[in-house]
Amino acid sequence: HAIDACLGRIGILDRLQAEKGYHFIDSPYVEYGAIGELSPEEMKMLPSQITEEMNKVIEEGIVTNIVHMSKEEAAFKLGLDVSNYPELIRVVYVADLPCPCGGTHVKSTSDLGKVTITKVNKKKGKIRISYSLD
């Protein structure tokens, strides 16, 4: 979620759709489907840009907020197709960005410690953002 917030802050989240993540210590990443095109220049700058924004998000210590919404409210507020969701949807706000999610989360972005974006790869229309926790 914090990487999503960073992508939003640098102005490219609207061209990506989060699809899956792997958040275990051996090689964590978040994978996105490309909705729009990212130029080679943008791809080259992403690791340093996301890392810089992540440092700001962590320093800000933004509290994680968890709310429950009806399908109708979530569809309206999040702009998502929630037809396959349950009647009550758990929405997690990390770094002030809402996302339906049932996972566990930090209490505040300051709990993340140091996060470094190690690489950004594009393959078959998917963009994988790999990171390390220091």
QUIVEN-V17767 format. One record per residue. NEAR is the number of other C-alpha atoms within 10 Angstrom. Layout:
near = [NEAR & NEAR]
This chain:
near = [19 & 19 & 22 & 22 & 21 & 23 & 20 & 17 & 15 & 12 & 10 & 16 & 19 & 11 & 15 & 20 & 16 & 16 & 12 & 12 & 15 & 12 & 13 & 10 & 10 & 8 & 12 & 17 & 22 & 19 & 20 & 21 & 18 & 18 & 13 & 13 & 11 & 15 & 8 & 9 & 8 & 12 & 14 & 14 & 11 & 19 & 18 & 14 & 16 & 24 & 19 & 15 & 19 & 26 & 18 & 14 & 23 & 19 & 15 & 13 & 15 & 17 & 16 & 17 & 17 & 16 & 11 & 14 & 15 & 15 & 20 & 15 & 14 & 22 & 14 & 12 & 11 & 15 & 9 & 12 & 12 & 18 & 10 & 7 & 13 & 10 & 13 & 13 & 20 & 21 & 19 & 22 & 21 & 24 & 23 & 15 & 17 & 21 & 18 & 19 & 14 & 11 & 7 & 7 & 17 & 12 & 14 & 17 & 22 & 17 & 14 & 19 & 11 & 14 & 17 & 17 & 21 & 16 & 16 & 18 & 12 & 16 & 8 & 7 & 12 & 17 & 21 & 21 & 21 & 20 & 21 & 17 & 13 & 8]
